[in-house]
C-alpha cells in the first residue's frame, strides 16, 4: 500500500486542500480544522450538508493569518483576534467549546453562504471532528463507486489499496508516523456534493446505504488515531506493523 493523496481543510467545511506532505501531531494532522464557522443566529457549528457552497471556499492558514477566497474572486487576508468569549455550541448533538474570534472574514463568508456567521477556534483539538482525527479511503473503494474525485470524501489519506484496513490495525505511514485504525466512518449527504461545483451530482449515499452496514450508519472509509507522530509524504509506503502500542493518544 502507498499514499496517493493527502488533504485537509484549515477551515472546517471549506475546500479540501491537496498537500504534498502533512505532519501528524498526537492530536491529528497539523493545521486540519483549526477554525470553524458558527451560525450567528444560534449557537451551532455551521453544517456543510446544509451549506454545500462551503466546499467552494478556499482557506489557507499559517498559524496566525487566515486567507479565504470565494468563487467570485473576492478574498480576505487577516489575522483573526480572540474576543475572549468562549461559547458552547451544538456539533451534531454534542457540545463543542469554541473561542469566538474577531475577523473581517465573516462578512465575505456570510455573503457567500447567505447567512450571518461568526468565526471560531475550537478550545480543544477534535471539538469539531466527527470521529477520530485521521481518515482513510482506498482507491479500490473509490473505483467501486466509479468516483474519480477522492477529495469528495475529504479523507486525510487516500491509499492505493483494494480494501480498507480493519479496525485495530496498526499502520506505519512512511518512515516515522504510526496510526491505529479505530472504526469505519459514517457518511452523510455531503458525499454527494461535487467539491468543484458545490452541487449535488451523485447518489453515492444511496448506493452505500444499499450495502450491508450497521443500523443508523452508512460508512465509507475508516478513521484512525495517532500512536507515533511524524511527517507523512505523498507516495509514502504504508505497512501493517505488528505488536500493540503501549497507549494510543486520544483525538
C-alpha angles and dihedrals in degrees: 000000000000138000117262099174139019121193145163143162120230089197110049112250095011123120112308103242121216114228134189091219142002134197114229111214123190088267097045143274109355110247097015117136093341090148135037142177125247126203105252092212095054136015097257132119110249110258118221091209088063093038106039091166085073089081089065093062115100114211130181125182128187096184094271110031126054123201119191127181132184128209092259090067098256117135141173128202118189144124110257114225127213116251092202090240119122118191133184111233135187113254109181093321096316129096120256121188110218134181111222117229132207106232141156088216094080095072092055094043093045091052091048093050096037094236137082113263140178128216118235142174122219112246090217130028112262096028091124098030113104097209135356119338100252125053135190136196125180132226089232092058091047091052088051088062093040086239120154099175103077090176086072088079093047094220123167090227136021111206126206093230139115098230139025117261111253122256110270094032117135113221127193110210110203117318102325122013121087126188133180119223109236111180147323115285118246112223136209135194091288088088088068092056115100105233091212099049106022090230132121105253108151141047097222093134091055091048092050091046090059090061125080110280142148115282112272094014135088105195131196123169127353137264130222144191126232115253099168119020121226148126120289122198130198107263094030116145116247116212133184106238126206128234132040125274118246087235140349118230107235119237 
